[in-house]
Amino acid sequence: MTIDKDRLLAAMQNAVEEVNLTLPPERQISSDPDAVLYGDGSALDSLGLVNFVMAAEQHVGDETGCDIVLASEAAMSRRRSPYRSLRSLAEYAAELVSGADAA
């Protein structure tokens, strides 16, 4: 299945809205597709990233019908982290959805 990356980006932004409901204003995640999601300049610590990724997996699953795992050894070992922005995470999710469909 090929899925529109804009749909996946919207799923990521929905996950941001969900997670932000539980965060104080100074720790909220930006919904800007190119803002830093995790790393220098991010509001998320490692536990916050885990919570966000779990929400993102659920929203992507709801959008595509595919169960994917965004937090994996393969993701962590990439030269360019998929966690650097919402856009990069949506692109990584698109790869996973395409791969899940091929399996």
N, C-alpha and C positions, 0 to 999 in steps of 0.2 A: 504494500500500500504506500502510495506517495501522499504525504499530507502537506498541506500548505503551512509553511513556517510561520506565517502570520497567525494562524490558528493556534499553533503551539506557543507562540509568544503571548497571545491573549490568555492561554491557559496559565502560563508563568505569571502573568500580571494578576490573574485571579488568585493565584496562590499567594502573591505578595499582599493583596488585600486581606486575605484570610489571616495570614500570619501577623500582619500589622495590627489587627484587632487585639492581639495579645501582648503587644509590645508598647512600652512607653514612647512618647513622641521622639525623644532623642535617640532611640534605638531602631526606629522604623526603617524599613527597606524602601529604597526608591523604586518606583515603577518605570523609570526611564530605562528603555531597553539597553542602553550603552553605559549606564552608571555601574560603578564597581559593586559587584554582588558580594564577593568574598576576597579578602586580602587587604592590602594597604588602602585606607580610605573607606572601608566598608563599616557599616553599623553592626554587622553580624560577627559573632564569635563562632567557634566551632560547633557549639551546641545549637546556636541559632541557625547555622547552616544546615545541620541535620534536620531540625524542625521544618525549615523551609523546603528542603529537598523532599521530605516525606509529603508535604502538602503539594508540591509540584508534581510528584509522581501520581498522586491521586487525581489532580486536575487534568494531567495529560491522559491518564487512563479514562477519565470521564469523557474527554474530548475525542479520543481515538478508539476506545475499546481495547487498547493494548495495555497489558501490564508490563511496565518497564522499570528498570532499576537505574536511577541516575547516579547513585553513590556506589561505585564499584572500584575494584583495583584497576580496571581498564581506564576508568575516568581519571583516577588519581595519578596514573602513570603517564598520562598524555603530556607531550611537550608544552602545549598550550592548554591550560586548565579550562574545562567547560564551565567552571564556576566563576569565571571572571566577570560575567555580565549576564543579564537575562537573555540577551540575544544569543550569546555563545551557548548557554544552556539549552535554549530552544533548538539551536542547530544540532547540538548533541542528541537531544531527544528525537529529532527528525531522523537522525542516523539509526537510532535504536528502534524506532517504529518501523522504518524500512527494513531493518534486519530481522525484526520479529515477524514481519509479514513473509519474509523469504524463508523462514524456518519452518 
